[in-house]
Amino acid sequence: MRSWVAAIGVAIAAESEFDFAVEHHSVESGILPLCSNHSHGSADECPAWYECSICMDLVESLHRGEAEVCHKYNSCAFLNASTVGDVAEFPSGELCEALGFCETAVSGSGLAASPVNLRISKGLGSRGYNYIRVSVITSAHATGALLLSDDDSSAVSWSYQSQFKERWYQYYLQTAVVPFTPGRATTLNVNGHQVDVKIPGPSEGSVGLLVADPCIIQSSYCVYEQAFDIKNVLQSVLNSLSEHDLDYWMNVGDLFYDRDGGITEGFFGGLSLTTMSKVHGVTMGNHDFWIGGSPGARARSDSFANGHMQWYAQDAISAKADPRNPFDFSVPADSEQITHPSNVFWYSAVGNVGFIGFSNAYGWNQLQGYFEEACAWVADAKPELVVLLGHWDAVNLGCVAGEDTPDVYDKVRQIAGCRDVGSRLKYVVGHNHCNRIIRPNTGFMLGAFGMAGCGQFGIPVLDTRGGRARLWYFAMGNGGRRDGQYNAVLDCFREVGFSGCTRYATVWMDEPLSPTPGPSPGPGPSPGSWIEHAALNCYAWGHGADIVPGGEPYADHLSQQQCEEACTPQSGCTAYVVEAGVASGKCWRRMNVDLSRCEANPKYTTWTKDTAMLV
């Protein structure tokens, strides 16, 4: 990006109206109320990223000769057709940076700490398991080869090389779909840099990090970034786990709350090449379409997911017919409509877990065919676990009626192929900034990564090794304060990776998989042992269990071990419930357990036999 001191000096010999606007705004006015007449209300309530978006929209309107638009935002005294016309050759982003409405983005040269800004996404499931999409993001048009080994004879041409279209024009994308060998390292030489990509085979378990709604710049909206050091900690966790046992990471929407790519680039600049060689999947949230968060707050400068979809380069439905043309640009961003739904719908597997990524901003009439295709792939590929990744947990802020992820889950579980998965179909959402269990053993909200809300912070890891699917939650903060184990978790991840640190985590989900693979490299219960389900209460009358005859509760003063000993096969007991956090308390014996119908409640802990039927 050009220096404003130099650029203004060259472009304007004498003090101009724009010079005056910059000086008057920065010295006398502070941040003027650009959004005082817009949906965010007063200037004090207006977040910086929204004010920036409005400034860009205003400048672009003025460039088009729409002089009266300055009245809409009370900016005519300092930002009008005359002041903008004085420096018309400068992009709107640079003008708004000079005026102080936009933070200077990290961009241009020095893209990443890694020598190459790499993306690895799994190939669309219909291609077969052994394909990946390899992509590189640069800040200038680049040339180079993609080699499948260090031998030049295996060169593969980049099938798509282009400057970003529609939005985020400062970047260039190189991408191609290539085969890999499951279960062992495939060496790629990417524009001269050696990269080892290792992805488990289709019957092997895998380990992945799940994240939604991460914000990495402290503000009145991103209120917990500094409290939990979100940016540095996420970078550290990804880099640490990638050196040990991480296979993939998934972002479930609201991808760093970024308008023009600078925030995103800054985050990826702290990732190692090893981390970038892991499979990465994303879905789009409301702020990825409209930085203001909803269709009613849209601005002409919004991405409408166009910039985002090119940066993350998923192998989506849009690339199915011709992988050399990975995107459908039939909906221009300047139309202020969100991108074509095929760009943001994908399905693929990493090891024995399948993912279906989608956005709730589209109607069922637009998505039903895609879901039917994805479920047909599930029937054919037979992943042992299937996870729906959809950002919205409720109908609001751009989510189409009936398309929130819990409702979509209920529809998808009725589609042939997905219906046969039964209880092994799960879903993950963000949107609300909390980390909690929505439906026991089935649905999970993982949106507390810095934004205002519940004030939580934690690291969720999905592990499908050893014949079971477990979602481990490493609590690291609550109420805006760090937990006592915050540093211990980070140190443990750094030293031994996820598998050696589960003593710091709580099991949020435990699902037996079928068929059962071989022994797990990580911890797991032995047959006949008991499995803990924290913050879960299973009881009668439609709440996931029946009462074992013999008293309710069975006893008023038993330890957890004593309650376990009272749950005998002879009595028909296959589970028991105890009061959480007490040495001796009430004991309830249970049978016919259905964890998906139990009630989330932090006052109770349910224990089930490893051999119990968990549906």
N, C-alpha and C positions, 0 to 999 in steps of 0.2 A: 504494500500500500504506500502511496506517495506521501512524503512529508508535507504537512499542511503549511509549515513555515515557508518551505521552498516553493511549493506549488502556488500558494497565494501570491508570493513575491514575484514569480515569473508571470503569472496570469494578469496581475493587476498592478500597474505601475504606481498609481496614486491610491490614497485611501478611498475605498469604494464603499458603496452602500452595504455590501456583504461584510467588509471589514468592520464597519460600524455595528452591524447586526451581531457579529461574533463578540465584539468587545462589550456591547450594551447587554447582551444576554448573559455572558459569563461573569461580568463584574457587578452589574446592578440588579439583575433579575433572578439569578439562580435558575432553577428549573421552572420554566413557565408552565402554566396549566394547560398543556396541549390536550389532555383528555378530560378537562373539566366539563365539556359538553358531550362526552362519550360515555360508554357503558360503565367505566370504572369510577365515575363520580368525581370527587375533588382531587386536586393535585396531590394532596397528602396521601390519598389512597391509591394513586396511580403508580403501578410498578414500573421500574426503569425500562424493562424490555418492551412494555406496552407503549410507553411514551416514545421510545425509539421507533417502533413500528408505525405509529401515527405520523411522526416526523417524516419518515421516508415516503409514506403515502401522500402526505401533504406536498412534499417537494416534487414528487413525480407528477402530481396533479398540476402544480404550478408550471412545471416544464411543458406540460401539454397545453398550456394557455388557459387553464381554468382558474382565472385570477380571483374569483369570488370565494374560492374554497378557504382562503385564509380567515374569513369571517367565522367559519364553522368552528375553528379552534382558537379564536381570539389571538391570532398571531400576526395580524396585518401590520402592527407597529414595527415588527422586527423581521418577520419572515413572510415575504410577499413576492409577487411576480417580478418586481424590480430587483430585489436583492438576490433572488435565485437566478434571474436572467443574467446577472453580472458574472456569474461563474458557472454558466450552463454546461460547460464541458466536463464538470466533475460529477461522478455518480452520486445518487441520493444518499447512499450510506456514508460517503466521505463528508458530504455537506453536514449531515446530522451528527457525525462525530465531532466536527469542528464546532458546532453549536452546543455540544455537550449533552445532546439527547441520547446518543449512542456511545457505548463504551468501545474503545478501539479493540478490534478483534485481533487475536493472534492469527496471522495468516501469511500467505506469500511463501517465502523461502523456508527454511528450517521446519519442515512439517512435523517430524516425529523423532523421538529419541531412538526408536527403531530405525534402521537404515532404509526401510521401505514401509510405506503406509499401506499395509496389506489387509485384505478381507478374505476370509474363508467362510463360505456358506455352503450348506449341504445342497446338492443338486435336487431339483424337484423330484418328489418321490416316484413319479411316473417314468423317470429316466432309468430307474434301477438304483440299487443302493450305492454302487461304487462310482459315483460321480460327485464332484464338488465344483462350485463356482469359485474361481480364483480371481481377485480383483486388486487393483492398485489405484490409489488416489494420489494425484500429484497437483502441484500448483502451477504447472506449465505443461505444455504439450510435450510428452515424453515418447521416446522410442526405446525398443528393447524387445527381447525374446522371452518367452515362457518355456523353460525346459523341464522335462519330466525327470531328468537326472542331470548329472554333471557332464554328460556326453552331449555334444552339440547335435548329434544325429537325432535326438529326440525332441527337437524344437517344435513348439506349437505356436502358431500365430495367435496374437490377441485377436479375438473375433470381433471385438467392439472397442474402438478407441475414439473418444469424443470429449470435447468440452461439455461440462454440465449444461443441460438445456432447461429452460423455463425458470429455474432459480439456482442460486449458488454458483454463478457463472465463473467464479475465480478458480474453480477446480476442474480437473480433467480425470476421466475414468478410462482405465484399461481393464478388460475383463474377458474371461473365456471359461467354458465348461470343460473340465478335463477329468479323465479317469484317475482313480487312486486304488491302492491295494488295502483293503480293510484288514485291521488287526496288526499291521506293522507300518513302520515309517515309510512314507513316500517322499523322496527328495525332489524338491522343486528348485530350479534356479530362476529366480524372478528378477528380471532386469539386472542380472549380475549378482544377486544376493541369494545365498543358499538358504532354503527353508525346508525344515522337516515337518511334514504333516502326518500325524498319527491319529487315526479315528478307529474306535473299536469296531469289530465285525458285527453283523446284524443280530447275532444271537448273544453277544457279549453285553454285560452291564456297562453303564457309563455314569459319569459324575458331572453335574452341571450347576452353575450359579444362576439364580433367577433374580432379576432386578426390575423394578418399575418406578417411574417418576423420579429419577435421580436429578437433583439440582445441585450445582457446584459453584454458585456465586451467591454469597450472602445478600439477602435483601429483606424487605418487609414481607415477602411471600416465602422466600427460601430462608426461613428463620433459624433452622438448625444446622446449616452447613458448617458454620464455625464450631458449634458445640460438638459435633461428631467428626469434623474434618472430612466431610463426605468425599470430596475429590481425591485427596491423597490416600484415604483409606481404601476406597474402591480400586484405585490404581494398584495399591500395595497388595490387596487381597487377590486381585486377578493375577498379578505378576507372581505372587508367592504360590498360589494354587497351581498355576500353569507349569511351574517347575516340578511339581510333584504328581498330582492325580487329576487335574481338571481336564475334561474333554470338550466342554462347550460352555457358553454363557448366553443367556437370553434376556433381552430388554423388552418389557411388556408395555411400551408406549410412554409418551411424554419424555422424549429422548433428549434430556439435558436442557429443555426449554430454550431452544435455540432458534433464532430468526434467520441468520444468514450463514451459519456454519462455523463461525469463529469459536464459539464455546465448545462445540463438538470437537473441533480440531485441537483445541487446547487439552481436552481430556485424552484424546488418542495419542497426543504427544508424550504422555507419560506411560504408555504401554510398551512392554518389551516385545521383541520379535517373536519370542516363544508364545506370549499371550496372543499376538495377532495371528499366529498360526493355528489357533484353536477355532472351532466352528463357532460362529456368532449369528444369532437370529434375532430379529426385531419385529415388533408389530407397531402400528401407528396409533397414537392417542390424540386427544383433542388439540393439545398444544402443538402437535406436529403438523396439523392442518392449518390451524389459526393460532397465532402466537397469543392473541387475546383470550383464547380458550373456548370459543364457541362461534358458530356461524354468525350470530348477531354482532360479534366484536371483530369480524374479519376486516383486514386491511389489504390494499392492493399488493403490498410488499410481502404478504404472507407466503410461506412455502407451499401451502396446500398439499404438503408431503412430497413435492417434486424434488426439492434439494435433498431431503432425508432419504428418499428411496434410492437415489443415485449414490449417496455416500455409503449406505449400508449394503447395497448391491446384493439383495436376496435373489435367489433363483425362483422367481415367482411365476404365477400362472401366465403373466404377460410374456414370459420368455419361452413358454412351452412349445409353440409352433416353430419358432426359430430362435435358438439360443444366441444367435449372433445379433439379434435385436431384442435386448432384454427388457425394454420398457415400452409402454403404450402412451405416447404423448398426444393422444387425440383430444384431450381436454386441456386447453391452454391455461396456464396459471393466471394470465391476465384476464381470463373470464371470471376470476374469483370463485371458481368451482373446484372442489377437491379432485384429486387425480383419479384416473380410471381404477375401479376396484381390483382389476387383475394385477395391478402393480403391487398391491399390498396383501395379497392372499397367497400363501404357500403351504406346502406340507412336505415333510421329510422325516428321516429318522437318524438318530445318533446312537449307535449300538441298538439295544433292545427297546428304546423309548421313541415313540413317534410323536411329532408335534404338528399341530395345525394352527398356523398363524393367520389372523384375520383382523379387520377393523370393524368396529360397531357403528361406524358412521354411514354405513350402506344398508339398504333394506334387504329383507329376506329374498325378495324377488331378484335382487342382483347377486346374492351370495348362495342361494340354494343349490344351483348347479355346481358351484365350486365345492361345496360341502359334500355333495353326492359323489363327486369325483374323488375327493380326499378319502371318503369312507370306503369307496371301492378299492382304493389303494391300500387302506388298512386291511381289508379282507384278503387282499393278495399278498401283501408283505408280512402281515401278522406280527406287528410289533407287540411286545408283551405288555406295554403300558402306552396309553395315548393321552396327551395333554393338550387341551385347547388353550391358546394364548390370545386373550382378547382384553383390551385395556379397560373398557367401561364396566363397572359393576352395577350401574343403574341407568335409567333413561333420563339423561340430562345433558346439557352442554354439547349438543351435536350428536348424541346417540339416537339412532332411529328407534321409534316405538317398537317394543318387543325384541330388540336386538342387543340388549345388555347381555353380558356373557353368561350369567346364570340361566337366562331364558334361552339363549342359543344352545347352551349345554343340554337343556331339556329337549330341544328339537333334534339336535345331532344324535343323541342317544337313541332316537327312534329310527335313524337312517340305517338301512342295511349295511353291514360291514362294521360300522361303529356300534350298532346295537349288540352285536355278538361280543364286544369287548366287556360288557357288563360293568362291574364295579372298577375295572381297570381303566375307565375313562375318567379323567380329572380335568380341572380347569384352574387357571391362574389369572388374576386381575390386578390392576393397580387403581388409578384414578382417585380414589379416596386415599389419603396419605396415612394409612395405618397398616400394620402387619398383624393379621389375625386369621383365624380359621373361619370361613364362611359356612361351609357344610362339612361336618366332620368326615375326615378321610377322603374328601372329594374336591372341595373348592377352597381356594386360598387367596387372600388379599396380601400383596407384598409391595405396598406403595409408600412406605415410610422411609424415604431416603433424602431427608433434608427439608422437604416442604412443610409448611404449617399444617397442623392436624393433630395426630395423636402424640407427637413428640417421641416416637420410638425410633430405634435403629437396630438393625440386625442383619445377619448374613444367612439367607436361605440356600441350602444345597440339596439338590435332588440326586439320590444315589440309587441306581437300579441294579446293583451287583448282588450276587449271592442268592438269587431266587426271590428277592423282595424288593419292593420300591419304597424307599423311605425319604420323607422330606424332613431334613434336619434344620432346626432354627437356632442359630447362634445369637442369643440376645446380647446386645452391646450397649443399649441405651433405652431409657424410658423417661417420659416427662421432661424431655429436653436435657437430660443429664446422662453422662456416661455410666455404665454399669461397672461394678468392681472388676469384672473379668475382661473389660475392654482391651487392655494392653496384653493380657495373657492370651486371648484369642489370636490377636495379630502376631504375637511372637510364636505361638504354636504353628499357625499357618506357614509362617516363614521358615520354620525349622523342619517340619515334617509333613506339611500339607494337610488336607482335610481328614484323611483316614485316621490319622493319629491324634485327632483333636476332638472327637465326638463326645468326650467327657464334658465339654463345655456347652453341649447342645441339647435341645429338647426335641423329641420325635413328634412332629406334627401330623405325619401320615405314615402308616405302615400297611402295605398291601402285598399279599403273596402274589407271585407271578407264576404263570404257567405257559409253556413247560419250564421246569426249574433248571437253570443253568448250573454250572459247576460252582465250586466253593468261592466265596467272596474274598478278595484281597483285603477287604476292610472288615470292621467289627460287625457282628450280627448274632442274634440269639441262636442257641442250639435247639434242636427239636425238643419239644416239651417244656421249654422255658417260658417265662412270662414276659409279655410286651407291655411297656408303659405307654399310656395315652394321656398325656398331661392336659389339664384344662378341658376335660371331657367327662360328661355325666350320662351314663346309659341307665335308663330306668323304664318302667312299664308305661302302658297307656300311649303307645305310639312313639316312644322316645328311644327305640333301639334295643330293647331287651325285655325279657320276661323275668319275673321274680322266682328265685329258687324257693320251693316250699320250706318252711321252717322259721319264719319270722322276718319282719321288715321294719327296721333293719335287723340283720342277723344278730348284731351285738352293738353295744354303745361304747365300749372301751376296749378296743383291740389295736395292737400295732399293725402296720402294714404286713409284716411277716406272719403274724397270727391270723389275720384275715385271709391271707393266701393259703395257709394251712387248712383253714376251714372250708375252702372251696375245693371239695373233693369230687372226683369223677362219680363216686357212688351216689352223691346227692344230685347229680346232673349239672353241677356248677361248672361253667366254662369261663367265667369272668367275675371280677369283683370290683367294687367301687369303694374308695376311701376318701376321707376328707384330706384336702391338700394342706401341707405345711404343718401338720400336727404329729406328735410322736405316738399318741394314742387317741383314737376317736371312733366314730361310727363305721361299721362294716356292712356293706350290702352285697349279697351274693346274686349273680346274674346267670342267665342261660339264654340261648337263641339270640345271640348278639348280632346286631346289624349296625356297624359303626357309622354308616352313612346317615342314619336316622337319630343318632345320639345328639345330645345338646352340648354346645360349647359353653363351658362354665369354669372359670379359674378356681372355684372353690373345691373342685373335685378332681380326682385322678382315677381313671379306669384302667384296670389291668386285664389282659386277655391271654389265654393260653396260645402258644405259637401254633397249635394244631386246631384252634377254633376257626369256625367259618366266619370270615370277615367280608361282608358284602357291602 
